[in-house]
Amino acid sequence: MECRLPEEKLKDLKAEVINAKKKGKKKKYVNSGTVTLLSFLVETEVSFLDYIKGGTQINFTVAIDFTASNGNPAQPTSLHYMNPYQLNAYGMALKAVGEIIQDYDSDKMFPALGFGAKLPPDGRVCHEFALNGNPQNPYCHGIDGVMEAYYRSLKSVQLYGPTNFAPVINHVARYAASIKDGSQYFILLIITDGVISDMAQTKEAIVNASKLPMSIIIVGVGPAEFDAMVELDGDEVRVSSRGRYAERDIVQFVPFRDYIDRTGNHVLSMARLAKDVLAEIPDQFLLYMRSRGFKPFPAPPPYTPTGHLLQTQI
Ligand SMILES: *[C@@H]1O[C@H](CO)[C@@H](O)[C@H](O)[C@H]1NC(C)=O
């Protein structure tokens, strides 16, 4: 809010600048000049939560790596091992991050995608398939729904390759590009074993997405070298493609192995993972909203059941 002051008030806001030394020495000294306040600006610091309370929707999409380098899901050494008694690395990462994010996603319906698998019936390789088998409606109900669809996909698809990120990033970006009023923000969680095959296309996709209301979280599972992921993270050097730099940093990478608790306390490791994964999201979100001049909508008044009843009675 900018305030301009009316002329007649200006004389009250005029201050003399006095140099005490000069004043002491010279009798004729009045002042060394005056300072007048002509206008001032009041800016309110708004937070991530102010936007959420005001109704900005978080669209949280999950993308899971179904490439063969993860190992055969029937084998205990596989990152996709289907163990009825314990979550595998994908399951843990999904649950840890998803359960926190779902609190900010009002409808709790999550589109979930897979990439790098051969799909039935014809065995074609797909880099953006719906985990629930329904491309028209890829939504899963809550994180439990995503887990269920993930396990069902593991049983029906064939792990293959290569590991392409660009298709899922562009998939979410297409939706993010249609939101131009700050009413929605998109978070894509990619869980992968890390050996990325389409680095150039992925960088191009990230540079394009950096203009959109969108953030990307990459969780790397397994023992691979994650140098390429660190590069995409852009904390040290801003991601660029063909001479164009990303408008802002939108990627957060975390290696899951750093969070595996040696004592086997999975609850602890999941909580730590979620905390670090989500650390940069509010700043990335606010940077976008501020740069576009989107202010949070005022929060609706708290819901009061009695007031509502009274109104309908009248
Ligand atoms: C959320 O994003 C996904 C793409 O990842 C899209 O399928 C879905 O329609 C979006 N939901 C809304 C409400 O825009």
The ligand as an SDF file (V2000), in Angstrom:
LIG
                    3D

 14 14  0  0  0  0  0  0  0  0999 V2000
   -3.2360  -31.7800  -11.2640 C   0  0  0  0  0  0  0  0  0  0  0  0
   -2.1550  -32.1290  -12.1120 O   0  0  0  0  0  0  0  0  0  0  0  0
   -2.3210  -33.3260  -12.8780 C   0  0  0  0  0  0  0  0  0  0  0  0
   -1.0920  -33.4920  -13.7290 C   0  0  0  0  0  0  0  0  0  0  0  0
   -0.0320  -33.8600  -12.9690 O   0  0  0  0  0  0  0  0  0  0  0  0
   -3.5750  -33.2890  -13.7210 C   0  0  0  0  0  0  0  0  0  0  0  0
   -3.8130  -34.5640  -14.2820 O   0  0  0  0  0  0  0  0  0  0  0  0
   -4.7660  -32.8640  -12.8980 C   0  0  0  0  0  0  0  0  0  0  0  0
   -5.8800  -32.6660  -13.7410 O   0  0  0  0  0  0  0  0  0  0  0  0
   -4.4810  -31.5800  -12.1020 C   0  0  0  0  0  0  0  0  0  0  0  0
   -5.6130  -31.2530  -11.2720 N   0  0  0  0  0  0  0  0  0  0  0  0
   -6.2100  -30.0710  -11.2990 C   0  0  0  0  0  0  0  0  0  0  0  0
   -7.3670  -29.8960  -10.3730 C   0  0  0  0  0  0  0  0  0  0  0  0
   -5.8620  -29.1950  -12.0420 O   0  0  0  0  0  0  0  0  0  0  0  0
  1  2  1  0
  1 10  1  0
  2  3  1  0
  3  4  1  0
  3  6  1  0
  4  5  1  0
  6  7  1  0
  6  8  1  0
  8  9  1  0
  8 10  1  0
 10 11  1  0
 11 12  1  0
 12 13  1  0
 12 14  2  0
M  END
$$$$
